[in-house]
């Protein structure tokens, strides 16, 4: 799952700086700034075109953006993450391409899931978490055509984490493994 080789510079530096900045703002202000996303998308498109030419660069850029969107948007629809996190993974995809974005998403899910589970255990909310999961999937069993959103669960959320930090950790691990 890990990308075979490190993308050419300035991609590793730019994506690392971007995810670290996004994680720091998410940790302190609980949001990922839209100007950071917009600037990063434009910069990544320019760099991809510069490195690979107009057609190949744009193709790699759009494939990465769409991969990032496809991997995290379903979680957003369920209320499990914020829109800024989806946009950040799209931005990571714009920099590293679709294949590496899958690796980043897998690492991100491992970091985010481990972090969330640790918080649930430390806070003693495991029974509530299990009830929430049963409610989510039970909605399918009792005739609903779709999963309910997390904010529709009677017990409420067991807590939230600043997920941009998990995206940053996943991105940095994948880039470091490719070096």
PyMOL CGO cylinders between C-alpha atoms (Angstrom):
from pymol import cmd
from pymol.cgo import CYLINDER

trace = [
    CYLINDER, 0.00, 0.00, 0.00, 2.92, 2.37, 0.51, 0.3, 1, 1, 1, 1, 1, 1,
    CYLINDER, 2.92, 2.37, 0.51, 4.03, 4.34, -2.53, 0.3, 1, 1, 1, 1, 1, 1,
    CYLINDER, 4.03, 4.34, -2.53, 7.17, 2.95, -4.12, 0.3, 1, 1, 1, 1, 1, 1,
    CYLINDER, 7.17, 2.95, -4.12, 9.16, 6.15, -4.41, 0.3, 1, 1, 1, 1, 1, 1,
    CYLINDER, 9.16, 6.15, -4.41, 9.02, 9.67, -3.12, 0.3, 1, 1, 1, 1, 1, 1,
    CYLINDER, 9.02, 9.67, -3.12, 7.38, 12.16, -5.49, 0.3, 1, 1, 1, 1, 1, 1,
    CYLINDER, 7.38, 12.16, -5.49, 9.76, 14.78, -6.90, 0.3, 1, 1, 1, 1, 1, 1,
    CYLINDER, 9.76, 14.78, -6.90, 10.40, 18.00, -5.01, 0.3, 1, 1, 1, 1, 1, 1,
    CYLINDER, 10.40, 18.00, -5.01, 8.72, 20.35, -4.19, 0.3, 1, 1, 1, 1, 1, 1,
    CYLINDER, 8.72, 20.35, -4.19, 5.80, 17.95, -3.58, 0.3, 1, 1, 1, 1, 1, 1,
    CYLINDER, 5.80, 17.95, -3.58, 6.98, 16.26, -0.35, 0.3, 1, 1, 1, 1, 1, 1,
    CYLINDER, 6.98, 16.26, -0.35, 7.96, 19.57, 1.21, 0.3, 1, 1, 1, 1, 1, 1,
    CYLINDER, 7.96, 19.57, 1.21, 4.78, 21.36, 0.13, 0.3, 1, 1, 1, 1, 1, 1,
    CYLINDER, 4.78, 21.36, 0.13, 2.38, 18.62, 1.22, 0.3, 1, 1, 1, 1, 1, 1,
    CYLINDER, 2.38, 18.62, 1.22, 4.18, 18.17, 4.55, 0.3, 1, 1, 1, 1, 1, 1,
    CYLINDER, 4.18, 18.17, 4.55, 4.03, 21.90, 5.32, 0.3, 1, 1, 1, 1, 1, 1,
    CYLINDER, 4.03, 21.90, 5.32, 0.38, 22.00, 4.30, 0.3, 1, 1, 1, 1, 1, 1,
    CYLINDER, 0.38, 22.00, 4.30, -0.78, 19.11, 6.48, 0.3, 1, 1, 1, 1, 1, 1,
    CYLINDER, -0.78, 19.11, 6.48, 1.25, 20.31, 9.47, 0.3, 1, 1, 1, 1, 1, 1,
    CYLINDER, 1.25, 20.31, 9.47, -0.31, 23.78, 9.17, 0.3, 1, 1, 1, 1, 1, 1,
    CYLINDER, -0.31, 23.78, 9.17, -3.80, 22.30, 8.75, 0.3, 1, 1, 1, 1, 1, 1,
    CYLINDER, -3.80, 22.30, 8.75, -3.30, 20.00, 11.74, 0.3, 1, 1, 1, 1, 1, 1,
    CYLINDER, -3.30, 20.00, 11.74, -2.07, 22.84, 13.94, 0.3, 1, 1, 1, 1, 1, 1,
    CYLINDER, -2.07, 22.84, 13.94, -5.10, 25.00, 13.11, 0.3, 1, 1, 1, 1, 1, 1,
    CYLINDER, -5.10, 25.00, 13.11, -7.44, 22.05, 13.62, 0.3, 1, 1, 1, 1, 1, 1,
    CYLINDER, -7.44, 22.05, 13.62, -5.86, 21.28, 16.99, 0.3, 1, 1, 1, 1, 1, 1,
    CYLINDER, -5.86, 21.28, 16.99, -6.10, 24.90, 18.16, 0.3, 1, 1, 1, 1, 1, 1,
    CYLINDER, -6.10, 24.90, 18.16, -9.19, 26.30, 16.40, 0.3, 1, 1, 1, 1, 1, 1,
    CYLINDER, -9.19, 26.30, 16.40, -11.00, 23.06, 15.45, 0.3, 1, 1, 1, 1, 1, 1,
    CYLINDER, -11.00, 23.06, 15.45, -11.14, 23.98, 11.76, 0.3, 1, 1, 1, 1, 1, 1,
    CYLINDER, -11.14, 23.98, 11.76, -9.13, 23.69, 8.55, 0.3, 1, 1, 1, 1, 1, 1,
    CYLINDER, -9.13, 23.69, 8.55, -8.94, 27.12, 6.88, 0.3, 1, 1, 1, 1, 1, 1,
    CYLINDER, -8.94, 27.12, 6.88, -10.49, 27.36, 3.41, 0.3, 1, 1, 1, 1, 1, 1,
    CYLINDER, -10.49, 27.36, 3.41, -7.78, 29.80, 2.18, 0.3, 1, 1, 1, 1, 1, 1,
    CYLINDER, -7.78, 29.80, 2.18, -5.15, 27.14, 2.96, 0.3, 1, 1, 1, 1, 1, 1,
    CYLINDER, -5.15, 27.14, 2.96, -7.11, 24.59, 0.93, 0.3, 1, 1, 1, 1, 1, 1,
    CYLINDER, -7.11, 24.59, 0.93, -7.70, 26.99, -1.97, 0.3, 1, 1, 1, 1, 1, 1,
    CYLINDER, -7.70, 26.99, -1.97, -4.07, 28.10, -2.12, 0.3, 1, 1, 1, 1, 1, 1,
    CYLINDER, -4.07, 28.10, -2.12, -2.88, 24.50, -1.86, 0.3, 1, 1, 1, 1, 1, 1,
    CYLINDER, -2.88, 24.50, -1.86, -5.15, 23.30, -4.66, 0.3, 1, 1, 1, 1, 1, 1,
    CYLINDER, -5.15, 23.30, -4.66, -3.94, 26.06, -6.98, 0.3, 1, 1, 1, 1, 1, 1,
    CYLINDER, -3.94, 26.06, -6.98, -0.28, 25.54, -6.05, 0.3, 1, 1, 1, 1, 1, 1,
    CYLINDER, -0.28, 25.54, -6.05, -0.53, 21.77, -6.47, 0.3, 1, 1, 1, 1, 1, 1,
    CYLINDER, -0.53, 21.77, -6.47, -2.11, 22.16, -9.91, 0.3, 1, 1, 1, 1, 1, 1,
    CYLINDER, -2.11, 22.16, -9.91, 0.66, 24.53, -11.00, 0.3, 1, 1, 1, 1, 1, 1,
    CYLINDER, 0.66, 24.53, -11.00, 3.36, 22.16, -9.70, 0.3, 1, 1, 1, 1, 1, 1,
    CYLINDER, 3.36, 22.16, -9.70, 1.76, 19.07, -11.27, 0.3, 1, 1, 1, 1, 1, 1,
    CYLINDER, 1.76, 19.07, -11.27, 1.55, 20.83, -14.64, 0.3, 1, 1, 1, 1, 1, 1,
    CYLINDER, 1.55, 20.83, -14.64, 5.11, 22.10, -14.27, 0.3, 1, 1, 1, 1, 1, 1,
    CYLINDER, 5.11, 22.10, -14.27, 6.45, 18.60, -13.46, 0.3, 1, 1, 1, 1, 1, 1,
    CYLINDER, 6.45, 18.60, -13.46, 4.39, 16.50, -15.88, 0.3, 1, 1, 1, 1, 1, 1,
    CYLINDER, 4.39, 16.50, -15.88, 3.05, 18.82, -18.57, 0.3, 1, 1, 1, 1, 1, 1,
    CYLINDER, 3.05, 18.82, -18.57, -0.46, 20.22, -19.01, 0.3, 1, 1, 1, 1, 1, 1,
    CYLINDER, -0.46, 20.22, -19.01, -2.41, 17.05, -19.78, 0.3, 1, 1, 1, 1, 1, 1,
    CYLINDER, -2.41, 17.05, -19.78, -0.59, 14.56, -17.59, 0.3, 1, 1, 1, 1, 1, 1,
    CYLINDER, -0.59, 14.56, -17.59, -0.21, 17.08, -14.77, 0.3, 1, 1, 1, 1, 1, 1,
    CYLINDER, -0.21, 17.08, -14.77, -3.89, 17.98, -14.79, 0.3, 1, 1, 1, 1, 1, 1,
    CYLINDER, -3.89, 17.98, -14.79, -4.87, 14.31, -15.00, 0.3, 1, 1, 1, 1, 1, 1,
    CYLINDER, -4.87, 14.31, -15.00, -2.72, 13.39, -12.00, 0.3, 1, 1, 1, 1, 1, 1,
    CYLINDER, -2.72, 13.39, -12.00, -4.03, 16.40, -10.07, 0.3, 1, 1, 1, 1, 1, 1,
    CYLINDER, -4.03, 16.40, -10.07, -7.73, 15.70, -10.73, 0.3, 1, 1, 1, 1, 1, 1,
    CYLINDER, -7.73, 15.70, -10.73, -7.34, 11.96, -10.05, 0.3, 1, 1, 1, 1, 1, 1,
    CYLINDER, -7.34, 11.96, -10.05, -5.77, 12.74, -6.69, 0.3, 1, 1, 1, 1, 1, 1,
    CYLINDER, -5.77, 12.74, -6.69, -8.45, 15.28, -5.81, 0.3, 1, 1, 1, 1, 1, 1,
    CYLINDER, -8.45, 15.28, -5.81, -11.22, 12.84, -6.71, 0.3, 1, 1, 1, 1, 1, 1,
    CYLINDER, -11.22, 12.84, -6.71, -9.55, 10.01, -4.80, 0.3, 1, 1, 1, 1, 1, 1,
    CYLINDER, -9.55, 10.01, -4.80, -9.31, 12.14, -1.66, 0.3, 1, 1, 1, 1, 1, 1,
    CYLINDER, -9.31, 12.14, -1.66, -12.94, 13.14, -2.05, 0.3, 1, 1, 1, 1, 1, 1,
    CYLINDER, -12.94, 13.14, -2.05, -14.17, 9.58, -2.66, 0.3, 1, 1, 1, 1, 1, 1,
    CYLINDER, -14.17, 9.58, -2.66, -12.28, 8.16, 0.30, 0.3, 1, 1, 1, 1, 1, 1,
    CYLINDER, -12.28, 8.16, 0.30, -13.54, 10.58, 2.97, 0.3, 1, 1, 1, 1, 1, 1,
    CYLINDER, -13.54, 10.58, 2.97, -16.84, 12.02, 1.69, 0.3, 1, 1, 1, 1, 1, 1,
    CYLINDER, -16.84, 12.02, 1.69, -18.91, 8.96, 2.75, 0.3, 1, 1, 1, 1, 1, 1,
    CYLINDER, -18.91, 8.96, 2.75, -17.64, 9.42, 6.31, 0.3, 1, 1, 1, 1, 1, 1,
    CYLINDER, -17.64, 9.42, 6.31, -18.65, 13.09, 6.10, 0.3, 1, 1, 1, 1, 1, 1,
    CYLINDER, -18.65, 13.09, 6.10, -22.14, 12.12, 4.93, 0.3, 1, 1, 1, 1, 1, 1,
    CYLINDER, -22.14, 12.12, 4.93, -22.56, 10.01, 8.06, 0.3, 1, 1, 1, 1, 1, 1,
    CYLINDER, -22.56, 10.01, 8.06, -21.44, 12.93, 10.21, 0.3, 1, 1, 1, 1, 1, 1,
    CYLINDER, -21.44, 12.93, 10.21, -18.19, 11.23, 11.17, 0.3, 1, 1, 1, 1, 1, 1,
    CYLINDER, -18.19, 11.23, 11.17, -15.89, 14.01, 9.97, 0.3, 1, 1, 1, 1, 1, 1,
    CYLINDER, -15.89, 14.01, 9.97, -16.05, 17.65, 8.99, 0.3, 1, 1, 1, 1, 1, 1,
    CYLINDER, -16.05, 17.65, 8.99, -15.96, 19.13, 5.50, 0.3, 1, 1, 1, 1, 1, 1,
    CYLINDER, -15.96, 19.13, 5.50, -12.52, 20.62, 6.14, 0.3, 1, 1, 1, 1, 1, 1,
    CYLINDER, -12.52, 20.62, 6.14, -11.12, 17.13, 6.62, 0.3, 1, 1, 1, 1, 1, 1,
    CYLINDER, -11.12, 17.13, 6.62, -12.56, 16.01, 3.28, 0.3, 1, 1, 1, 1, 1, 1,
    CYLINDER, -12.56, 16.01, 3.28, -11.07, 19.06, 1.58, 0.3, 1, 1, 1, 1, 1, 1,
    CYLINDER, -11.07, 19.06, 1.58, -7.70, 18.42, 3.23, 0.3, 1, 1, 1, 1, 1, 1,
    CYLINDER, -7.70, 18.42, 3.23, -7.56, 14.83, 1.95, 0.3, 1, 1, 1, 1, 1, 1,
    CYLINDER, -7.56, 14.83, 1.95, -8.52, 16.16, -1.49, 0.3, 1, 1, 1, 1, 1, 1,
    CYLINDER, -8.52, 16.16, -1.49, -5.60, 18.58, -1.24, 0.3, 1, 1, 1, 1, 1, 1,
    CYLINDER, -5.60, 18.58, -1.24, -3.22, 15.79, -0.23, 0.3, 1, 1, 1, 1, 1, 1,
    CYLINDER, -3.22, 15.79, -0.23, -4.46, 13.85, -3.25, 0.3, 1, 1, 1, 1, 1, 1,
    CYLINDER, -4.46, 13.85, -3.25, -3.82, 16.85, -5.49, 0.3, 1, 1, 1, 1, 1, 1,
    CYLINDER, -3.82, 16.85, -5.49, -0.20, 16.81, -4.40, 0.3, 1, 1, 1, 1, 1, 1,
    CYLINDER, -0.20, 16.81, -4.40, 0.57, 13.09, -4.31, 0.3, 1, 1, 1, 1, 1, 1,
    CYLINDER, 0.57, 13.09, -4.31, -1.87, 11.52, -6.80, 0.3, 1, 1, 1, 1, 1, 1,
    CYLINDER, -1.87, 11.52, -6.80, -4.58, 8.90, -6.47, 0.3, 1, 1, 1, 1, 1, 1,
    CYLINDER, -4.58, 8.90, -6.47, -2.48, 5.84, -5.63, 0.3, 1, 1, 1, 1, 1, 1,
    CYLINDER, -2.48, 5.84, -5.63, -0.58, 7.52, -2.82, 0.3, 1, 1, 1, 1, 1, 1,
    CYLINDER, -0.58, 7.52, -2.82, -3.83, 9.07, -1.57, 0.3, 1, 1, 1, 1, 1, 1,
    CYLINDER, -3.83, 9.07, -1.57, -5.20, 5.58, -0.95, 0.3, 1, 1, 1, 1, 1, 1,
    CYLINDER, -5.20, 5.58, -0.95, -2.10, 4.78, 1.12, 0.3, 1, 1, 1, 1, 1, 1,
    CYLINDER, -2.10, 4.78, 1.12, -2.48, 8.07, 3.01, 0.3, 1, 1, 1, 1, 1, 1,
    CYLINDER, -2.48, 8.07, 3.01, -6.18, 7.35, 3.67, 0.3, 1, 1, 1, 1, 1, 1,
    CYLINDER, -6.18, 7.35, 3.67, -5.43, 3.88, 5.04, 0.3, 1, 1, 1, 1, 1, 1,
    CYLINDER, -5.43, 3.88, 5.04, -2.75, 5.25, 7.37, 0.3, 1, 1, 1, 1, 1, 1,
    CYLINDER, -2.75, 5.25, 7.37, -5.06, 8.12, 8.34, 0.3, 1, 1, 1, 1, 1, 1,
    CYLINDER, -5.06, 8.12, 8.34, -7.88, 5.72, 9.19, 0.3, 1, 1, 1, 1, 1, 1,
    CYLINDER, -7.88, 5.72, 9.19, -5.47, 3.69, 11.35, 0.3, 1, 1, 1, 1, 1, 1,
    CYLINDER, -5.47, 3.69, 11.35, -4.20, 6.78, 13.20, 0.3, 1, 1, 1, 1, 1, 1,
    CYLINDER, -4.20, 6.78, 13.20, -7.63, 8.36, 13.54, 0.3, 1, 1, 1, 1, 1, 1,
    CYLINDER, -7.63, 8.36, 13.54, -9.34, 5.14, 14.56, 0.3, 1, 1, 1, 1, 1, 1,
    CYLINDER, -9.34, 5.14, 14.56, -6.66, 4.31, 17.11, 0.3, 1, 1, 1, 1, 1, 1,
    CYLINDER, -6.66, 4.31, 17.11, -6.77, 7.81, 18.56, 0.3, 1, 1, 1, 1, 1, 1,
    CYLINDER, -6.77, 7.81, 18.56, -10.57, 7.80, 18.74, 0.3, 1, 1, 1, 1, 1, 1,
    CYLINDER, -10.57, 7.80, 18.74, -10.68, 4.34, 20.32, 0.3, 1, 1, 1, 1, 1, 1,
    CYLINDER, -10.68, 4.34, 20.32, -8.07, 5.34, 22.90, 0.3, 1, 1, 1, 1, 1, 1,
    CYLINDER, -8.07, 5.34, 22.90, -10.13, 8.41, 23.84, 0.3, 1, 1, 1, 1, 1, 1,
    CYLINDER, -10.13, 8.41, 23.84, -13.29, 6.32, 24.10, 0.3, 1, 1, 1, 1, 1, 1,
    CYLINDER, -13.29, 6.32, 24.10, -11.55, 3.85, 26.40, 0.3, 1, 1, 1, 1, 1, 1,
    CYLINDER, -11.55, 3.85, 26.40, -9.90, 6.54, 28.53, 0.3, 1, 1, 1, 1, 1, 1,
    CYLINDER, -9.90, 6.54, 28.53, -13.20, 8.39, 28.92, 0.3, 1, 1, 1, 1, 1, 1,
    CYLINDER, -13.20, 8.39, 28.92, -15.12, 5.18, 29.71, 0.3, 1, 1, 1, 1, 1, 1,
    CYLINDER, -15.12, 5.18, 29.71, -17.50, 5.55, 26.76, 0.3, 1, 1, 1, 1, 1, 1,
    CYLINDER, -17.50, 5.55, 26.76, -17.10, 2.12, 25.18, 0.3, 1, 1, 1, 1, 1, 1,
    CYLINDER, -17.10, 2.12, 25.18, -20.65, 0.95, 26.00, 0.3, 1, 1, 1, 1, 1, 1,
    CYLINDER, -20.65, 0.95, 26.00, -22.06, 4.12, 24.41, 0.3, 1, 1, 1, 1, 1, 1,
    CYLINDER, -22.06, 4.12, 24.41, -19.84, 3.63, 21.35, 0.3, 1, 1, 1, 1, 1, 1,
    CYLINDER, -19.84, 3.63, 21.35, -21.06, 0.05, 20.92, 0.3, 1, 1, 1, 1, 1, 1,
    CYLINDER, -21.06, 0.05, 20.92, -24.65, 1.25, 21.27, 0.3, 1, 1, 1, 1, 1, 1,
    CYLINDER, -24.65, 1.25, 21.27, -24.06, 3.90, 18.62, 0.3, 1, 1, 1, 1, 1, 1,
    CYLINDER, -24.06, 3.90, 18.62, -22.59, 1.35, 16.22, 0.3, 1, 1, 1, 1, 1, 1,
    CYLINDER, -22.59, 1.35, 16.22, -25.53, -0.98, 16.83, 0.3, 1, 1, 1, 1, 1, 1,
    CYLINDER, -25.53, -0.98, 16.83, -27.93, 1.90, 16.17, 0.3, 1, 1, 1, 1, 1, 1,
    CYLINDER, -27.93, 1.90, 16.17, -26.17, 2.86, 12.94, 0.3, 1, 1, 1, 1, 1, 1,
    CYLINDER, -26.17, 2.86, 12.94, -26.20, -0.62, 11.48, 0.3, 1, 1, 1, 1, 1, 1,
    CYLINDER, -26.20, -0.62, 11.48, -29.49, -1.60, 13.09, 0.3, 1, 1, 1, 1, 1, 1,
    CYLINDER, -29.49, -1.60, 13.09, -31.18, 1.14, 11.08, 0.3, 1, 1, 1, 1, 1, 1,
    CYLINDER, -31.18, 1.14, 11.08, -30.49, -0.94, 7.96, 0.3, 1, 1, 1, 1, 1, 1,
    CYLINDER, -30.49, -0.94, 7.96, -31.95, -4.06, 9.52, 0.3, 1, 1, 1, 1, 1, 1,
    CYLINDER, -31.95, -4.06, 9.52, -35.25, -2.48, 10.45, 0.3, 1, 1, 1, 1, 1, 1,
    CYLINDER, -35.25, -2.48, 10.45, -36.24, -1.27, 7.02, 0.3, 1, 1, 1, 1, 1, 1,
    CYLINDER, -36.24, -1.27, 7.02, -34.34, 1.97, 6.57, 0.3, 1, 1, 1, 1, 1, 1,
    CYLINDER, -34.34, 1.97, 6.57, -32.69, 2.20, 3.20, 0.3, 1, 1, 1, 1, 1, 1,
    CYLINDER, -32.69, 2.20, 3.20, -29.64, 4.06, 4.45, 0.3, 1, 1, 1, 1, 1, 1,
    CYLINDER, -29.64, 4.06, 4.45, -27.49, 4.49, 7.52, 0.3, 1, 1, 1, 1, 1, 1,
    CYLINDER, -27.49, 4.49, 7.52, -28.59, 7.25, 9.85, 0.3, 1, 1, 1, 1, 1, 1,
    CYLINDER, -28.59, 7.25, 9.85, -26.25, 10.15, 10.56, 0.3, 1, 1, 1, 1, 1, 1,
    CYLINDER, -26.25, 10.15, 10.56, -24.26, 10.22, 13.78, 0.3, 1, 1, 1, 1, 1, 1,
    CYLINDER, -24.26, 10.22, 13.78, -26.12, 13.32, 14.93, 0.3, 1, 1, 1, 1, 1, 1,
    CYLINDER, -26.12, 13.32, 14.93, -29.40, 11.33, 14.69, 0.3, 1, 1, 1, 1, 1, 1,
    CYLINDER, -29.40, 11.33, 14.69, -28.28, 8.68, 17.19, 0.3, 1, 1, 1, 1, 1, 1,
    CYLINDER, -28.28, 8.68, 17.19, -30.29, 8.94, 20.43, 0.3, 1, 1, 1, 1, 1, 1,
    CYLINDER, -30.29, 8.94, 20.43, -27.22, 8.61, 22.69, 0.3, 1, 1, 1, 1, 1, 1,
    CYLINDER, -27.22, 8.61, 22.69, -25.25, 11.25, 20.83, 0.3, 1, 1, 1, 1, 1, 1,
    CYLINDER, -25.25, 11.25, 20.83, -21.61, 11.29, 19.86, 0.3, 1, 1, 1, 1, 1, 1,
    CYLINDER, -21.61, 11.29, 19.86, -18.96, 9.79, 22.11, 0.3, 1, 1, 1, 1, 1, 1,
    CYLINDER, -18.96, 9.79, 22.11, -16.60, 12.64, 21.16, 0.3, 1, 1, 1, 1, 1, 1,
    CYLINDER, -16.60, 12.64, 21.16, -14.69, 14.15, 18.31, 0.3, 1, 1, 1, 1, 1, 1,
    CYLINDER, -14.69, 14.15, 18.31, -11.01, 14.43, 17.42, 0.3, 1, 1, 1, 1, 1, 1,
    CYLINDER, -11.01, 14.43, 17.42, -9.25, 17.02, 15.25, 0.3, 1, 1, 1, 1, 1, 1,
    CYLINDER, -9.25, 17.02, 15.25, -9.00, 14.68, 12.25, 0.3, 1, 1, 1, 1, 1, 1,
    CYLINDER, -9.00, 14.68, 12.25, -6.59, 16.91, 10.30, 0.3, 1, 1, 1, 1, 1, 1,
    CYLINDER, -6.59, 16.91, 10.30, -3.93, 15.71, 12.74, 0.3, 1, 1, 1, 1, 1, 1,
    CYLINDER, -3.93, 15.71, 12.74, -4.63, 12.11, 11.74, 0.3, 1, 1, 1, 1, 1, 1,
    CYLINDER, -4.63, 12.11, 11.74, -4.46, 13.11, 8.06, 0.3, 1, 1, 1, 1, 1, 1,
    CYLINDER, -4.46, 13.11, 8.06, -1.13, 14.83, 8.71, 0.3, 1, 1, 1, 1, 1, 1,
    CYLINDER, -1.13, 14.83, 8.71, 0.24, 11.77, 10.50, 0.3, 1, 1, 1, 1, 1, 1,
    CYLINDER, 0.24, 11.77, 10.50, -0.92, 9.44, 7.73, 0.3, 1, 1, 1, 1, 1, 1,
    CYLINDER, -0.92, 9.44, 7.73, 0.57, 11.68, 5.05, 0.3, 1, 1, 1, 1, 1, 1,
    CYLINDER, 0.57, 11.68, 5.05, 3.92, 12.04, 6.77, 0.3, 1, 1, 1, 1, 1, 1,
    CYLINDER, 3.92, 12.04, 6.77, 4.22, 8.29, 7.41, 0.3, 1, 1, 1, 1, 1, 1,
    CYLINDER, 4.22, 8.29, 7.41, 3.44, 7.45, 3.78, 0.3, 1, 1, 1, 1, 1, 1,
    CYLINDER, 3.44, 7.45, 3.78, 5.91, 10.04, 2.49, 0.3, 1, 1, 1, 1, 1, 1,
    CYLINDER, 5.91, 10.04, 2.49, 8.61, 8.88, 4.88, 0.3, 1, 1, 1, 1, 1, 1,
    CYLINDER, 8.61, 8.88, 4.88, 8.12, 5.24, 3.87, 0.3, 1, 1, 1, 1, 1, 1,
    CYLINDER, 8.12, 5.24, 3.87, 8.54, 6.19, 0.23, 0.3, 1, 1, 1, 1, 1, 1,
    CYLINDER, 8.54, 6.19, 0.23, 11.87, 7.91, 0.78, 0.3, 1, 1, 1, 1, 1, 1,
]
cmd.load_cgo(trace, "trace")
